[in-house]
Amino acid sequence: MTTVAILGTGRMGGAMARALARAGTPLVLANRSPEKAQALAADLGGATRAAATAAEAAAAADVIISMVADGAAVDALYRGPDGPARGSPPHHPRAA
């Protein structure tokens, strides 16, 4: 089954995680504030877990959904030292 990483577990990312979890999709959650992702993962249970970083979430997922507040947050997420590209294997298309 396809594992989905959700990067950003605020209002919209959290709603997406809840919908995917109800459908039985395995999830890996990451958030700027790790305790927020941990709380949501505990609430959802099942095949949902929290990752310490976006890179860790990306490394464990087949699909990545990012849902962050604005352009500055997107930039910080993807250009940061723990961004999802850091967790992508070199042979994977998303690492390019």
N, C-alpha and C positions, 0 to 999 in steps of 0.2 A: 504494500500500500504506500502511496505517496505521503511523505512527511512534509509538512508546511511549517516554515519559520515565519513568525509574525514579529516584526521589529517595530516596536511602539505599541504599548498596550493601554493606551488612553481610551477615550470614549469610543472612537471609531475602530481602532485596532482591537480593543476588548470585545466590541460587538461582533467583529469578524471572527475572532477566536471562539466566542461562544457558539456562533452559528456552525463553524467548522467542527467544533467538538461535538455538537449535537448530531452532526452527520457521521460521526465516528472517525474523523480525520486525525491522525497522529500530529501533534503540534509541539513545536519548540518555541518558547516565547522569550523575547529579550526586550528590555526597556532601559532607558537612560538611568532610571532609578530601579535597580535590580529587585528591590523588595516589592515593587508594584507587579512585576512579572511573576515573582514567586507567589504572591497572594492570589493572582488570577489562576496560575497553574494549580495551586492547591484547591481552589474553588471548583475548577473544571474537572480535576481528577482524571481518571482513565489514562489515555495515552498522551497526556499533556505534561510537559516538564518545562521548567525555566532554565535558561542558559545564563551564564554570568556576563557574556558579551554578545554582541551581534555576530562577531566572527565565530564564536562557538555555536550559535544558533544556525548560522549558514552552513557550517561544516556538517551539521547533523540533518540537514534538510535537502529535499529535492526541489522545492519551490520556496521562494522568498517573497513575502509581502511586507512592504514597509509602509507604515502609516504614522507619519510624524507631523508636527504642527505647521511647519513653514519651510521656506527655502534655506534658512540658516540651519534648521534642524536636519534637513536632508544633507546639507554640506558637511555638518559635523558628523553625521552618521556614516556617510560613505567615504569621507576623506580622513576620518579619525583613525587612530592606531588600532582600534578594535573593530573596525568596520567589516561588513559582510564579505568583502573581497579577500580579506585576510584569512577567512575560514574556507574559502572555495579552493578545491584541489586544482592544481595547474592545468590538468587535462579537461576540466569542466568548462563549458561554454561561458558560464557566468563569470569566470575568472578573467576573461579577456578584457 
